Amino acid sequence: MSRTIGLEMPRFKPMARLERSALADLWKHTLSRIPTTSGRIVYLASLRDPTSGTYRHHGLITSFGRDEAVRALRQSHEKEFQAWLNLSLSGKNDDLREYLLGLDASQDEAVEYWIRSGIYRSYVPASAMDPEVDLFCRDLETLLNLLKRDALMRRPRSGAEPRDQDSSPLA
């Protein structure tokens, strides 16, 4: 029995194991790390090709094949969209605010852009029914306009004395 002294096989850290399905893998390695439903919806919508509507995720396609990867992305998008629709308006507000606070752009810039561009309409899954699309857009527009109003109220009024900005008309 011979021994080789000082020569050992290097130990490698095992790579993250793939889940048994693309859906489980997508949740475990990606979606579970996005803390808000709004964030997951935006992320999944960003993986959809704007010209064909086909979802694309290189890692999932490489590991699970195109059909299973696309199915997992579509189902996840639909599930997150339904989860957002099922939140109360207060829950949607909290979720949206948390998402916007995590962006690189300021919340005010993002809100203004979303209102001006209507980009949020592209976040709806293709399978959504018209009443779902209407509810999503109406609730989101309501929340965005409330956020915009809040931002306007935080800005100092031009020409007003600092004392007058917060004083009551009854004072």
C-alpha positions in Angstrom: 0.0 0.0 0.0 1.7 3.1 -1.2 1.0 6.5 0.1 1.6 9.8 -1.7 2.6 12.4 0.8 1.6 15.9 0.1 -0.4 15.2 -3.0 -4.1 15.2 -2.4 -6.9 15.7 -4.9 -8.2 19.2 -4.7 -11.6 19.6 -3.1 -14.1 21.5 -5.1 -17.2 23.1 -3.7 -20.2 21.4 -5.3 -22.1 23.6 -7.6 -25.7 24.4 -6.8 -27.8 21.5 -7.7 -30.4 21.8 -10.3 -33.9 21.2 -9.2 -36.0 18.4 -10.9 -38.0 20.9 -12.9 -37.4 24.3 -14.5 -40.2 25.7 -12.5 -38.7 24.6 -9.2 -35.2 25.7 -10.3 -36.5 29.1 -11.4 -38.2 29.6 -8.0 -35.3 28.4 -5.9 -32.4 30.1 -7.6 -34.0 33.3 -8.9 -37.6 34.3 -8.0 -37.2 33.5 -4.3 -34.5 36.1 -4.1 -36.7 38.9 -5.4 -38.5 40.2 -2.3 -41.7 41.6 -3.9 -44.4 40.3 -6.2 -44.1 43.5 -8.2 -40.4 42.8 -8.7 -41.0 39.2 -9.8 -43.6 40.4 -12.3 -41.3 43.0 -13.8 -38.4 40.5 -13.9 -40.4 37.8 -15.6 -41.9 40.3 -18.1 -38.4 41.5 -18.9 -37.5 37.9 -20.0 -40.3 38.0 -22.7 -39.1 39.0 -26.2 -41.1 42.1 -27.2 -41.3 41.0 -30.8 -42.4 37.4 -30.4 -43.7 37.2 -26.8 -41.5 34.2 -26.2 -39.7 34.0 -22.8 -36.0 33.6 -22.9 -33.7 32.5 -20.1 -30.4 31.1 -21.3 -29.6 29.1 -18.1 -33.0 27.5 -17.9 -33.0 26.7 -21.6 -29.5 25.2 -21.3 -30.4 23.0 -18.3 -34.0 22.0 -19.1 -34.6 22.6 -22.8 -36.5 25.4 -24.5 -40.0 24.1 -24.1 -39.8 23.4 -20.4 -37.9 26.7 -19.7 -40.5 28.7 -21.6 -43.4 26.9 -19.8 -41.8 27.6 -16.4 -41.3 31.3 -17.2 -44.8 31.7 -18.5 -46.4 29.8 -15.6 -44.4 31.8 -13.1 -45.4 35.1 -14.7 -49.0 34.1 -14.6 -48.8 32.9 -11.0 -47.1 36.1 -9.8 -49.6 38.3 -11.8 -52.5 36.5 -10.1 -50.9 36.8 -6.7 -50.6 40.6 -7.2 -54.2 40.8 -8.4 -55.3 39.0 -5.2 -53.6 41.4 -2.9 -55.7 44.1 -1.2 -55.1 47.6 -2.5 -53.2 48.3 0.7 -51.1 45.2 0.1 -50.5 46.2 -3.5 -49.4 49.7 -2.3 -46.9 48.2 0.2 -45.5 45.8 -2.4 -45.1 48.5 -5.0 -43.5 50.9 -2.6 -41.0 48.2 -1.4 -40.2 47.4 -5.1 -39.7 51.0 -6.1 -37.5 51.7 -3.1 -35.2 48.9 -4.2 -34.5 50.4 -7.6 -31.4 52.4 -8.6 -33.6 55.3 -9.9 -35.4 57.4 -7.3 -38.9 56.4 -6.5 -40.2 59.7 -7.9 -38.3 59.3 -11.2 -39.6 55.7 -11.6 -43.2 56.7 -10.8 -43.1 59.6 -13.3 -41.6 57.4 -16.0 -44.2 54.6 -15.4 -47.1 57.1 -15.6 -45.7 58.9 -18.7 -44.7 55.8 -20.6 -47.3 53.3 -19.5 -44.5 50.7 -19.3 -46.4 48.8 -16.7 -48.8 47.6 -19.4 -46.0 45.4 -20.8 -45.8 43.6 -17.4 -49.1 41.8 -18.0 -48.8 38.1 -19.1 -50.2 37.4 -22.6 -52.8 35.0 -21.1 -54.4 37.6 -18.8 -58.1 38.2 -19.5 -59.3 41.7 -20.3 -60.9 42.2 -16.8 -57.6 41.2 -15.2 -55.7 43.6 -17.4 -58.1 46.4 -16.5 -57.8 45.7 -12.8 -54.1 45.5 -12.9 -53.7 48.8 -14.8 -56.4 50.6 -12.9 -55.0 49.7 -9.5 -51.4 50.4 -10.6 -52.4 53.8 -12.1 -54.2 54.6 -8.8 -51.2 53.8 -6.7 -48.8 55.5 -9.1 -50.9 58.7 -9.0 -51.0 58.6 -5.2 -47.2 58.2 -5.1 -46.9 61.1 -7.5 -49.2 63.2 -5.3 -47.2 62.4 -2.2 -44.0 63.4 -4.0 -45.6 66.7 -5.0 -46.7 67.4 -1.5 -43.2 66.8 -0.2 -41.8 69.5 -2.5 -41.5 73.0 -1.1 -44.0 75.4 -2.6 -42.3 78.2 -4.5 -42.9 81.7 -3.1 -44.3 80.5 0.1 -42.7 81.3 3.4 -41.5 78.2 5.3 -43.9 79.1 8.1 -46.9 79.1 5.7 -46.2 75.7 4.2 -47.2 73.8 7.2 -49.5 76.3 8.9 -53.2 75.6 9.2 -55.6 78.1 7.7 -57.1 78.4 11.1 -53.9 79.5 12.8 
